[in-house]
Amino acid sequence: MDSVNKTLYIPLYGKSLVSKKGIILNDKNAEEIWAKVEFKLKRKSKSKWLAYFLGMRARVFDDWVKERLAKTPNATVICVGCGLDGRALRVNANTFWYDVDFESVILERRKHYAENENYRMIVGDLKSGDFIEKLPKSDSAIVVLEGVSMYVENADLINTLNNLKNYYKSISVLVDCYTPFAVKMSKLKNPVKEVGVSKVFGIENANILEKAEIKFERELSLTPNSLINELKGFERVWFKRLYAGKISKKLYKLYEYKA
């Protein structure tokens, strides 16, 4: 795997840790996979505070997918840049579900997950959108872009989103992203640098992605109080300062779009 692909181990560890602690996210698959893989995280990338944050991020995405499926139960779910995430199992939806990532990642996924009549793993790249032609035609799609937009230039992201919008009659999209301020700060410290990533990208404001002819709906919280409150005592107080304060909200955003 190249340096960008190796970033998948950071959220895998986070989901494994919170699941093992019995908080935020129940993901026995993440626990089992992390116990098997031979990959050593360093310093910031193995911080329990970051692990809590990434566990919360995964839970927020899970809950959003469930919410969207409740309204459009026959929608095709497409997770681009899926890494080793097991959202399809956590959500347990009876619909067509496609996990998309680079070939080296999909080869690794196949060691831990099995396809079935509703679930498929396909090779593809968010930058080029080459995976779209492999997807089934349906009326609606739910597009999950978790932890991936920061590795793609805005123009490429907009182009792929526009192509997805044209492929389906309606789409819902949830994407987390860095701000330009976060990109500047990442030059000083960023856990992904510890796996070799040197360049990341930010989205200046939510309206930029409307160039893909999708409509901005709302900004969601990556650290809702209901999940922060699953932490106890000092951990809850300190986590709020690190990941739910004013500075954090200037670094990292979560946007929902529809078309």
C-alpha positions as CSV (number, residue, x, y, z in Angstrom):
1,M,0.0,0.0,0.0
2,D,1.1,3.6,-0.6
3,S,1.1,6.2,2.1
4,V,-2.5,7.4,1.6
5,N,-3.8,3.8,1.7
6,K,-1.9,3.2,5.0
7,T,-4.0,5.9,6.7
8,L,-6.8,3.3,6.9
9,Y,-5.1,1.8,9.9
10,I,-5.6,4.9,12.0
11,P,-9.4,4.8,12.0
12,L,-9.3,1.0,12.2
13,Y,-7.4,1.3,15.5
14,G,-9.8,3.9,16.7
15,K,-12.9,1.8,16.1
16,S,-11.2,-1.2,17.6
17,L,-10.3,0.7,20.8
18,V,-13.7,2.2,21.5
19,S,-15.5,-1.0,20.7
20,K,-13.2,-2.9,23.1
21,K,-14.0,-0.3,25.8
22,G,-17.7,-0.7,25.1
23,I,-18.3,2.9,24.2
24,I,-19.5,4.9,21.2
25,L,-19.3,2.1,18.6
26,N,-19.9,-1.6,18.6
27,D,-17.5,-3.1,16.1
28,K,-16.2,-6.6,16.9
29,N,-14.9,-6.9,13.3
30,A,-12.6,-3.9,13.9
31,E,-11.3,-5.5,17.1
32,E,-10.6,-8.8,15.4
33,I,-9.0,-7.3,12.3
34,W,-6.8,-5.0,14.4
35,A,-5.6,-8.0,16.4
36,K,-4.6,-9.7,13.2
37,V,-2.9,-7.0,11.2
38,E,0.8,-6.3,11.6
39,F,0.9,-2.6,11.4
40,K,2.5,-0.3,14.1
41,L,1.1,3.1,14.6
42,K,3.2,5.8,16.1
43,R,2.8,8.7,18.5
44,K,-0.2,10.9,17.6
45,S,-1.8,8.3,15.3
46,K,-2.2,6.0,18.3
47,S,-3.6,8.6,20.6
48,K,-6.6,7.5,22.5
49,W,-8.1,11.0,22.0
50,L,-7.9,10.6,18.3
51,A,-9.3,7.1,18.6
52,Y,-12.3,8.4,20.5
53,F,-12.8,11.1,17.8
54,L,-12.6,8.6,14.9
55,G,-14.9,6.2,16.7
56,M,-17.4,9.1,17.0
57,R,-17.0,10.0,13.4
58,A,-17.8,6.4,12.3
59,R,-20.8,6.4,14.6
60,V,-22.1,9.7,13.2
61,F,-21.8,8.3,9.6
62,D,-23.5,5.1,10.7
63,D,-26.4,6.9,12.2
64,W,-26.7,9.1,9.1
65,V,-26.8,6.1,6.7
66,K,-29.5,4.5,8.9
67,E,-31.5,7.7,8.8
68,R,-31.3,8.0,5.0
69,L,-32.1,4.3,4.5
70,A,-35.2,4.7,6.7
71,K,-36.4,7.3,4.1
72,T,-35.1,5.6,1.0
73,P,-34.9,1.8,1.9
74,N,-34.1,0.7,-1.7
75,A,-31.2,3.1,-2.2
76,T,-27.8,1.8,-3.2
77,V,-25.2,2.6,-0.6
78,I,-21.7,3.5,-1.9
79,C,-18.8,3.9,0.5
80,V,-15.9,5.4,-1.4
81,G,-12.5,5.1,0.3
82,C,-13.9,2.4,2.6
83,G,-10.6,1.1,3.9
84,L,-11.1,-1.7,6.3
85,D,-14.3,-0.3,7.7
86,G,-17.2,-2.6,8.5
87,R,-20.1,-0.2,8.2
88,A,-22.2,-2.6,6.0
89,L,-22.2,-5.1,8.9
90,R,-22.8,-2.4,11.6
91,V,-25.7,-0.9,9.7
92,N,-27.0,-4.4,8.6
93,A,-29.2,-3.0,5.8
94,N,-31.1,-5.1,3.3
95,T,-30.0,-3.2,0.2
96,F,-27.3,-3.1,-2.4
97,W,-24.1,-2.0,-0.8
98,Y,-20.8,-1.2,-2.6
99,D,-17.5,-0.6,-0.8
100,V,-15.0,1.1,-3.0
101,D,-11.2,1.6,-2.7
102,F,-7.8,1.1,-4.4
103,E,-6.9,-2.3,-5.5
104,S,-4.3,-2.9,-2.7
105,V,-7.0,-2.0,-0.1
106,I,-9.7,-4.2,-1.7
107,L,-7.2,-7.1,-1.7
108,E,-6.6,-6.6,2.0
109,R,-10.4,-6.3,2.7
110,R,-11.1,-9.6,1.0
111,K,-9.0,-11.3,3.8
112,H,-11.5,-10.1,6.3
113,Y,-14.9,-9.6,4.6
114,A,-17.0,-11.8,2.3
115,E,-19.3,-10.6,-0.5
116,N,-22.9,-11.8,-0.8
117,E,-25.8,-11.1,-3.1
118,N,-26.3,-7.6,-1.7
119,Y,-22.7,-6.6,-0.8
120,R,-19.8,-6.1,-3.2
121,M,-16.2,-4.7,-2.9
122,I,-15.0,-3.0,-6.0
123,V,-11.8,-1.3,-7.1
124,G,-12.0,2.4,-7.8
125,D,-10.6,5.8,-7.2
126,L,-12.5,8.9,-5.9
127,K,-10.2,11.1,-8.0
128,S,-11.1,9.6,-11.3
129,G,-14.5,8.3,-10.5
130,D,-13.7,5.1,-12.5
131,F,-15.9,3.0,-10.2
132,I,-19.2,4.6,-11.2
133,E,-19.7,2.5,-14.3
134,K,-19.4,-0.6,-12.2
135,L,-22.3,0.4,-10.0
136,P,-25.9,-0.8,-10.6
137,K,-28.5,1.6,-12.0
138,S,-31.1,2.4,-9.4
139,D,-33.4,5.4,-8.6
140,S,-31.4,6.6,-5.6
141,A,-27.9,6.4,-4.0
142,I,-26.5,7.1,-0.5
143,V,-22.9,8.2,-0.9
144,V,-20.5,8.0,2.0
145,L,-17.2,9.9,1.8
146,E,-15.6,9.3,5.2
147,G,-12.0,10.3,5.7
148,V,-11.2,10.6,2.0
149,S,-11.9,14.1,0.7
150,M,-8.7,15.5,2.2
151,Y,-6.6,13.4,-0.2
152,V,-8.4,14.6,-3.3
153,E,-8.3,18.1,-5.0
154,N,-11.6,19.9,-5.0
155,A,-11.9,19.8,-8.8
156,D,-11.7,16.0,-8.9
157,L,-14.1,15.6,-6.0
158,I,-16.6,17.9,-7.7
159,N,-16.3,16.0,-11.0
160,T,-16.9,12.6,-9.4
161,L,-19.9,13.9,-7.4
162,N,-21.4,15.4,-10.5
163,N,-21.0,12.1,-12.4
164,L,-22.7,10.3,-9.5
165,K,-25.5,12.8,-9.5
166,N,-26.0,12.2,-13.2
167,Y,-25.9,8.4,-12.8
168,Y,-28.8,8.3,-10.3
169,K,-32.1,10.1,-10.2
170,S,-31.4,11.2,-6.6
171,I,-28.4,11.1,-4.3
172,S,-27.6,11.9,-0.7
173,V,-24.0,12.6,0.2
174,L,-22.2,12.9,3.5
175,V,-18.6,14.1,3.4
176,D,-16.1,15.1,6.1
177,C,-13.4,17.5,5.1
178,Y,-10.5,19.7,6.3
179,T,-10.8,23.5,6.1
180,P,-8.0,25.5,4.5
181,F,-6.9,26.4,8.0
182,A,-6.6,22.7,8.8
183,V,-4.4,22.2,5.8
184,K,-2.0,24.9,7.0
185,M,-2.0,23.4,10.5
186,S,-1.3,19.9,9.1
187,K,2.1,21.1,8.1
188,L,2.9,21.4,11.8
189,K,1.3,18.3,13.0
190,N,-1.1,15.7,11.6
191,P,-1.2,12.0,12.4
192,V,-1.4,11.0,8.7
193,K,2.2,12.4,8.3
194,E,3.3,9.4,10.5
195,V,2.3,7.0,7.7
196,G,4.0,9.1,5.0
197,V,1.2,11.5,3.7
198,S,2.7,14.9,3.0
199,K,0.0,16.6,1.1
200,V,-3.7,17.1,2.0
201,F,-6.5,19.3,0.7
202,G,-9.3,21.4,2.2
203,I,-12.7,22.7,1.3
204,E,-13.1,26.4,1.9
205,N,-16.9,26.3,2.5
206,A,-19.8,24.0,2.0
207,N,-21.1,25.8,-1.1
208,I,-18.0,24.9,-3.2
209,L,-19.3,21.3,-3.7
210,E,-22.5,22.7,-5.1
211,K,-20.5,23.1,-8.3
212,A,-21.3,19.4,-8.6
213,E,-25.0,20.4,-8.9
214,I,-25.8,19.0,-5.6
215,K,-27.5,21.1,-2.9
216,F,-25.9,21.7,0.5
217,E,-28.4,20.6,3.2
218,R,-26.8,21.0,6.5
219,E,-23.6,20.8,8.6
220,L,-23.5,18.0,11.1
221,S,-21.5,17.6,14.3
222,L,-18.7,15.1,14.3
223,T,-18.7,15.1,18.1
224,P,-22.3,15.2,19.3
225,N,-22.8,15.6,23.0
226,S,-24.6,12.3,23.2
227,L,-21.4,10.5,22.2
228,I,-19.1,12.7,24.2
229,N,-21.1,11.9,27.3
230,E,-20.2,8.2,26.9
231,L,-16.7,9.3,28.1
232,K,-16.3,9.7,31.8
233,G,-14.8,12.3,34.1
234,F,-11.5,13.8,33.1
235,E,-11.6,12.0,29.7
236,R,-14.9,13.7,28.8
237,V,-13.6,17.2,29.8
238,W,-10.2,16.8,28.1
239,F,-11.8,15.4,24.9
240,K,-14.1,18.3,24.7
241,R,-11.1,20.7,24.8
242,L,-9.2,18.7,22.1
243,Y,-11.9,17.8,19.6
244,A,-15.1,19.7,20.4
245,G,-13.9,23.3,21.0
246,K,-13.8,26.4,18.9
247,I,-10.4,25.6,17.3
248,S,-11.5,22.0,16.3
249,K,-14.6,23.4,14.6
250,K,-12.3,25.6,12.5
251,L,-10.3,22.6,11.4
252,Y,-12.8,19.9,10.4
253,K,-16.3,19.9,8.9
254,L,-19.1,17.5,8.1
255,Y,-21.4,18.4,5.3
256,E,-24.6,16.8,3.9
257,Y,-25.8,17.3,0.3
258,K,-28.7,16.1,-1.8
259,A,-29.7,16.1,-5.4
